[in-house]
Amino acid sequence: MKVNLRKASVHKADEVFAYKPWMKIQVGDVVKLEKDQFIPADLLLLSSSYEDGICYVETVNLDGETNLKVKRSLEVTLPLDDDEAFKNFAGTVTCEDPNPHSLRSLPIGRSDGAAAFPPELHRRLCISPVGLIWSSSSV
């Protein structure tokens, strides 16, 4: 089976998750991962089934190391712990061009002005590498 024909669970506009081929995943899609599943694209970890937002990732396909790496979601997105929670979620990730001093931030909110989170959470948040999971690794 070709890699890009594998399917991943992706959030749809009608507030449910449905499977679609990896090659159809686009920037901004919310992807739901299950245990022992390969990661279809570079992703930002929003939440986890663990209460503290951690996720264990195997990167043997990237770096040859067999030990699990601990990844952690943003604290503000921890409440996104079930399918229903994503219906009001919207955010924007902005990145500078690559440079050694680059900061990544995630403004949390909705583009239509409706409050996805309380106003005090509508702010820029730094994204560290510990919140990023890379394509070709697995959870």
N, C-alpha and C positions, 0 to 999 in steps of 0.2 A: 504494500500500500504506500502510495506517495505521502510524504509528510504533510504537505499542504492540504491533503484531502481529509486528514484527521479532523474530528469535530470537537468544538469547545462550547460550553454553555455560556451564552452571551445575553445580557439584559436587553430586552426589546422595548419599544415605545409603549406597548400595551401592558407594561408593568410586570411582565413575566420573563423568565429565562428560557431560552430555546437554543438548541444546538445549531451551529453553523460551521462550515469548513474553516479551517485555520486561514486559508487564503482570503477569506471574506472579512476577517477581523480588521477593523479600522481604528485609527487613532481616536481615542475617546470612548471606545467600547468598554463596558464593565464586564469582565470575564470572571465567571465563578469556577474555581478549581476544587477538585476532590483529591483525597489522599492517593498517592502513587501516580498522579497524572503529570504528564509532561506539560511544560509551560509553553504556550503557543506563540508568545510575543514578549518583548520586554514590558513588564507591568509594574505599576505602583500598587503596593499592598494596602488596601483600604480597611479590611477587617479580617478576622479569623474566627474559627469555631472555638479557639481558646479565649477565655475571658480577658487575658492581658494583651491580646492582639498579636501573639507570636505565631510564627510559621516556620517550620523546619524545611529547608531546601537542600536537595542534593545537587551538587554542581559537577559531578564526575565527567559529564560530557563537555564541560567548559575548561576545567583546570586539572582534571585527572584525580582530584582529591575525593576520597570516599566518605569523609566525615560530613555530617550535616551542618549547614550554616543556619544560624538563627536570624530570622528576619522579623521586623516589628512594624505593625501598621501605625498610622498617625493616631494619636489619642483621640482627636476630635472625630474621627471616622469609626471608632470602635462600636458605636450604636448600630452601625449598618451590619447587623448580624443575621438577618433573614431576608428572603426575597422581597417581602413587602416593604422593608425599610428603604429599598433603593428607588421606590417610585417617586420620591420627592428630592432625591439627591441630584445635585448638579455642581460642577466645579470646573475650574480651569487650571491647567498646569502650564506655566510659562517657564521657559528656560533660556538662559543666555547662551551665546555661542560657546563651545567648549573652551575653557581656559582654567588654569590652576586655581583661580580664586572664585570660580563660578558658584552662585547660590541658586538653588531651585526653590520655587515657592508655589503653593497651591492656595489660591483664594477660594474659600468655600462659600457658595451661595448659588443663586439661580439667576440666569440671564434674563428671565422674564420679570424679575423683581419680587416674585413670591418668596417667602422665607422658607428655605429648606432647613435651616438651622436658626437658632436664636441669633439676634443681631450681634451679640457679643462674640459670636464665633465667626462672623464675616470678617476675616482678616487674612493676611498673608502668613503662611506657615512654611517653615524650611523643611525641605525633604532631604533626608540624608540617605546615603547608599544602603543603610540597613533597612530602608523601606522599599527598596527596589528589588525585583526578582527578574532574572534574565531568561530569555528564550533558550530553549534546549536544556534547561535544568528541570528538576521535578520536585513536587511537594510530597 
